[in-house]
Amino acid sequence: MTTVDQANGQAPLAALAQQLEHTLKLRVPPIGMRLFESADVLGTIPRLRRPQAVHTTDQIVAQATRLGWTVGITADDLVGPQCQAVIGLGGQDEDWYSGRQMAGVWFATVEDSKRHQAAMTVVPKGQYKALVVAPLAKGAGFGEGLDQPDIALFYATPCAMIYFINGLQWSGYQKFDWSVVGESSCADSWGRALKTREPSLSIPCFAERRYGGVLDDEMLMALAPADIAKALTGMAALAKNGLRYPLPSTASSRTCAPAWG
């Protein structure tokens, strides 16, 4: 069990990340994401990497999750307005909302594509100039005095993900309603979580899997770091009731009566 930081009443992020990895048997560690109003901060963060060519945001996230890097970007580091728009670093103009670029590729008509763009949850453009991603295990990944990311993200299998959600719902129950925007599903995860700070589950899209290395059976959760602590508390309570991950299976041809008491 993690220890609590007396200064803020929460367990350190690195400890929360380690416990989450252990509880859900994660393949890759959870990461944090933080937006900054000035790009100048990128020069103050230790061991931060800057892209040497344009990338998709999916690739930047993968560099943190799959490679363990701390990476900082501005709009100029991203391949185009679709990636920029989700995190509030660009796009969101008349041309972007028109949907012309995606019509005939992902959607049958310009009108279909326009509706898709309007449906995306994005950080409003104008306030932020830079974004940093880093593994939560790197306590100073966001710079001295800036070690609390806006949101945390982790990839997990569907079974691990529903167990995590059960943990979130253990106390202070709420029903979760999540969106599926289709392609550009990062709007369903980090776009929505950055904008609302609410737990945001997504089915990673084509781009995330092709460019970000997301596996076929992985889903993505983005949420405020404090919600990780809440879910871990809930999962610990569930474990005391014999409800643990990975879940033991009862053969479909056998009676479930003993398990149900």
Steps between C-alpha positions, in 0.01 A plus 500: 500500500631845415589754764332838515683827445417703810538828308209439268320204651566283194741220419795607280431455130786254456359280776148517354637404159687204642195376688279540193747303288507224760123485553402493133812319369555780249727436201616861485516753784251783546605845386407858573411783263515871573427810295701821545415858412857571391745288303784647706439238769627229265853627552479459878396134529788254558566237232211617287517397135384718212392344168740546211222456243121523491303222671144407583394550862452121508874460442584753772281311747663173392847641565396554862311172547706258291846659529481676836599842364407846620396691187397860446326633190350811346259526209791506255604150607168347397415374153188707451193673643317179592759418765542863600127556546440226757751646747419865428821586315346570160224418253146585608465754217248511219701266279544246780132498593402468132619139501630522144825320577329185630215483246534206264764343725322427828153634419279480194425870464628837613188533713579172678855614559383840624272331754794289618718806559223672692453189717862490618579608855800734480689742721405853390774660294685809616606449861774238464824493300669175603434150630720259696457125544700288742467172692336558837792313653721799415414726790662806342383425148311828479768721652581613853184613671300376203495128574121472500368431151160617384397144422632146516461238228540124490434217258341176620302201378118520514488272805755708690318816397160392631663397828656846526158654431350279772759650732398852401138413570559334838437822690301801385347298218436663167397370161754568227389594150783510248511601138627325188583766245659242268828597336689757710385318813769683696223759529312242706797443734760769554301772323197445722704452819710811441187705444278358774739323744250214501589131455498441124512154343564440131546228242827611336457577132691407184753779544576411861560138404697569181715787626486451876551124520179439694419128500178343375369417848590829670263774609600842631395679817578868560410665829609731780785349708285515814259254338776239484527516877120473529489195273788330683314542829191350339690209347662425837152480654381272220803276552402452864170365369685250281458708184848531352672545167571287307156349539482122544277332247223248557448267203181578311381140532524491879256632756582835655300420816804461733640838396168670566465347844 
